[in-house]
Structures are given as structure tokens and as C-alpha cells.
């Protein structure tokens, strides 16, 4: 059975997270960080910028994944 990203966060000790770093999102998606940055640049992964940091909102990422199945 496939775990949701929320379940993965609980397992890694970040149960209340609302956003993921690009590296965390890449790991959850099973891709490299550079692949995730490329997908963000193309607009394939939803993201927000906070200063110079790029964050991936968990709610939008889960919706994206639910629509893909």
C-alpha cells in the first residue's frame, strides 16, 4: 500500500509540517532534488517562495498526486 506524504512526514518526525523543502518533496516523490527543481521551474510541482527559499505546500502536493492516480 502506498503511503501518503502526510504519513511519511509522521514517520520522519515532521507530523505538523505544512510545507516541504524541495529536497523533502523530491524524496517523497522518489526523484532527485535537481529533478524536483526542474519540475518546479516547468510548473509541474506547485511551490511558493519565502524570501529566497522555495517551499512545496503539502496540501497542493497531495492534491496533485491524488489527481495523478
N, CA, C and O of each residue as an XYZ file, in Angstrom:
276
protein
N       0.851     -1.185      0.000
C       0.000      0.000      0.000
C       0.893      1.244      0.000
O       1.896      1.295      0.712
N       0.529      2.224     -0.786
C       1.305      3.460     -0.893
C       0.939      4.393      0.246
O      -0.239      4.639      0.506
N       1.961      4.914      0.926
C       1.733      5.873      1.997
C       1.481      7.252      1.411
O       2.018      7.595      0.358
N       0.656      8.047      2.102
C       0.520      9.439      1.708
C       1.751     10.190      2.196
O       2.477      9.706      3.064
N       1.980     11.352      1.645
C       3.119     12.151      2.073
C       2.956     12.539      3.538
O       3.952     12.641      4.255
N       1.723     12.758      4.002
C       1.488     13.078      5.411
C       1.949     11.940      6.310
O       2.545     12.185      7.359
N       1.682     10.703      5.915
C       2.132      9.546      6.694
C       3.650      9.459      6.702
O       4.249      9.089      7.712
N       4.271      9.797      5.584
C       5.737      9.804      5.508
C       6.302     10.829      6.489
O       7.305     10.565      7.153
N       5.661     12.007      6.586
C       6.152     13.041      7.497
C       6.038     12.607      8.948
O       6.928     12.892      9.750
N       4.957     11.924      9.297
C       4.810     11.427     10.659
C       5.935     10.442     10.949
O       6.512     10.454     12.037
N       6.243      9.596      9.986
C       7.297      8.595     10.172
C       8.673      9.240     10.315
O       9.549      8.679     10.973
N       8.876     10.406      9.713
C      10.178     11.066      9.785
C      10.241     12.133     10.871
O      11.248     12.829     10.993
N       9.177     12.271     11.662
C       9.211     13.206     12.779
C       8.789     14.626     12.450
O       9.105     15.538     13.213
N       8.084     14.854     11.341
C       7.588     16.192     10.977
C       6.071     16.155     10.785
O       5.585     16.546      9.723
N       5.309     15.694     11.782
C       3.881     15.476     11.579
C       3.050     16.723     11.322
O       2.001     16.617     10.687
N       3.466     17.898     11.781
C       2.656     19.094     11.607
C       3.093     19.973     10.453
O       2.627     21.105     10.327
N       3.967     19.479      9.622
C       4.509     20.301      8.540
C       3.424     20.712      7.548
O       2.580     19.904      7.161
N       3.463     21.970      7.148
C       2.546     22.488      6.130
C       3.237     22.619      4.783
O       2.591     22.591      3.735
N       4.548     22.761      4.820
C       5.330     22.874      3.592
C       6.535     21.948      3.683
O       6.977     21.583      4.773
N       7.049     21.580      2.535
C       8.249     20.758      2.447
C       9.342     21.553      1.760
O       9.068     22.434      0.945
N      10.570     21.238      2.091
C      11.669     21.783      1.295
C      11.658     21.048     -0.043
O      11.004     20.015     -0.185
N      12.365     21.572     -0.998
C      12.437     20.908     -2.303
C      13.077     19.529     -2.145
O      12.654     18.573     -2.795
N      14.085     19.422     -1.297
C      14.747     18.133     -1.077
C      13.785     17.125     -0.447
O      13.771     15.956     -0.835
N      12.984     17.568      0.519
C      11.999     16.681      1.144
C      10.925     16.264      0.143
O      10.531     15.099      0.099
N      10.455     17.211     -0.655
C       9.441     16.892     -1.664
C      10.001     15.907     -2.683
O       9.313     14.971     -3.091
N      11.251     16.118     -3.092
C      11.882     15.211     -4.051
C      11.952     13.801     -3.483
O      11.637     12.835     -4.179
N      12.364     13.675     -2.227
C      12.452     12.356     -1.595
C      11.078     11.696     -1.520
O      10.943     10.502     -1.784
N      10.058     12.477     -1.161
C       8.701     11.935     -1.065
C       8.184     11.484     -2.423
O       7.390     10.547     -2.510
N       8.633     12.150     -3.482
C       8.194     11.810     -4.834
C       9.087     10.770     -5.499
O       8.786     10.299     -6.596
N      10.184     10.412     -4.838
C      11.088      9.416     -5.402
C      11.904      9.946     -6.564
O      12.176      9.226     -7.525
N      12.294     11.210     -6.472
C      13.092     11.801     -7.540
C      14.269     12.549     -6.940
O      14.334     12.749     -5.727
N      15.187     12.955     -7.781
C      16.351     13.691     -7.290
C      15.954     15.134     -6.983
O      14.981     15.642     -7.540
N      16.697     15.790     -6.107
C      16.425     17.209     -5.860
C      16.515     18.047     -7.136
O      15.694     18.941     -7.342
N      17.497     17.770     -7.993
C      17.606     18.539     -9.242
C      16.394     18.309    -10.135
O      15.917     19.237    -10.788
N      15.892     17.075    -10.167
C      14.675     16.784    -10.930
C      13.487     17.559    -10.393
O      12.645     18.027    -11.159
N      13.418     17.696     -9.053
C      12.329     18.458     -8.445
C      12.449     19.939     -8.790
O      11.448     20.583     -9.104
N      13.673     20.490     -8.734
C      13.864     21.892     -9.115
C      13.470     22.109    -10.578
O      12.852     23.121    -10.912
N      13.822     21.171    -11.439
C      13.448     21.278    -12.856
C      11.928     21.244    -13.024
O      11.366     22.006    -13.810
N      11.264     20.348    -12.275
C       9.805     20.245    -12.349
C       9.140     21.511    -11.812
O       8.113     21.940    -12.338
N       9.712     22.109    -10.776
C       9.198     23.372    -10.246
C       9.332     24.464    -11.298
O       8.406     25.246    -11.512
N      10.486     24.516    -11.952
C      10.714     25.529    -12.990
C       9.713     25.387    -14.135
O       9.266     26.384    -14.702
N       9.361     24.136    -14.475
C       8.378     23.884    -15.541
C       6.949     24.144    -15.082
O       6.043     24.247    -15.909
N       6.738     24.250    -13.765
C       5.392     24.437    -13.232
C       4.681     23.132    -12.930
O       3.472     23.131    -12.698
N       5.408     22.017    -12.928
C       4.801     20.713    -12.665
C       4.590     20.443    -11.179
O       3.711     19.661    -10.816
N       5.374     21.071    -10.321
C       5.226     20.920     -8.874
C       4.841     22.284     -8.307
O       5.556     23.264     -8.514
N       3.706     22.352     -7.589
C       3.303     23.634     -7.001
C       4.318     24.072     -5.945
O       4.882     23.242     -5.231
N       4.541     25.375     -5.855
C       5.528     25.872     -4.901
C       5.222     27.313     -4.526
O       4.454     28.003     -5.195
N       5.841     27.743     -3.443
C       5.792     29.139     -3.027
C       7.219     29.564     -2.714
O       8.072     28.735     -2.399
N       7.461     30.843     -2.805
C       8.764     31.388     -2.431
C       8.597     32.195     -1.156
O       7.696     33.026     -1.036
N       9.479     31.933     -0.213
C       9.531     32.703      1.031
C      10.944     33.262      1.078
O      11.894     32.563      1.431
N      11.064     34.525      0.718
C      12.397     35.086      0.534
C      13.061     34.359     -0.613
O      12.505     34.287     -1.709
N      14.238     33.824     -0.377
C      14.925     33.076     -1.432
C      14.637     31.578     -1.350
O      15.065     30.816     -2.217
N      13.911     31.154     -0.310
C      13.609     29.728     -0.132
C      12.416     29.322     -0.990
O      11.453     30.076     -1.135
N      12.494     28.136     -1.547
C      11.380     27.555     -2.297
C      10.781     26.468     -1.425
O      11.491     25.575     -0.964
N       9.474     26.540     -1.197
C       8.769     25.550     -0.386
C       7.636     24.947     -1.191
O       7.048     25.609     -2.046
N       7.333     23.689     -0.914
C       6.262     22.968     -1.602
C       5.130     22.749     -0.599
O       5.302     22.007      0.368
N       3.974     23.385     -0.818
C       2.841     23.221      0.103
C       2.329     21.778      0.077
O       2.028     21.233     -0.985
N       2.236     21.179      1.242
C       1.845     19.778      1.354
C       0.444     19.522      0.804
O       0.220     18.525      0.118
N      -0.491     20.407      1.099
C      -1.873     20.214      0.645
C      -1.932     20.183     -0.885
O      -2.588     19.315     -1.463
N      -1.259     21.113     -1.532
C      -1.278     21.143     -3.003
C      -0.561     19.949     -3.598
O      -0.989     19.417     -4.623
N       0.527     19.517     -2.968
C       1.254     18.349     -3.470
C       0.392     17.093     -3.366
O       0.362     16.282     -4.291
N      -0.307     16.931     -2.245
C      -1.202     15.779     -2.103
C      -2.323     15.812     -3.129
O      -2.678     14.772     -3.685
N      -2.894     17.002     -3.396
C      -3.954     17.112     -4.415
C      -3.406     16.741     -5.797
O      -4.072     16.058     -6.575
N      -2.204     17.192     -6.085
C      -1.572     16.861     -7.367
C      -1.426     15.358     -7.515
O      -1.724     14.799     -8.570
N      -0.970     14.708     -6.461
C      -0.755     13.265     -6.513
C      -2.066     12.498     -6.585
O      -2.132     11.465     -7.250
N      -3.103     12.974     -5.921
C      -4.411     12.300     -5.975
C      -4.994     12.390     -7.375
O      -5.643     11.452     -7.838
N      -4.768     13.511     -8.056
C      -5.263     13.674     -9.414
C      -4.500     12.838    -10.415
O      -5.005     12.554    -11.502
N      -3.280     12.435    -10.062
C      -2.439     11.667    -10.982
C      -2.785     10.175    -10.964
O      -2.400      9.440    -11.873
N      -3.505      9.729     -9.938
C      -3.779      8.287     -9.843
C      -5.054      7.887    -10.534
O      -5.412      6.709    -10.536
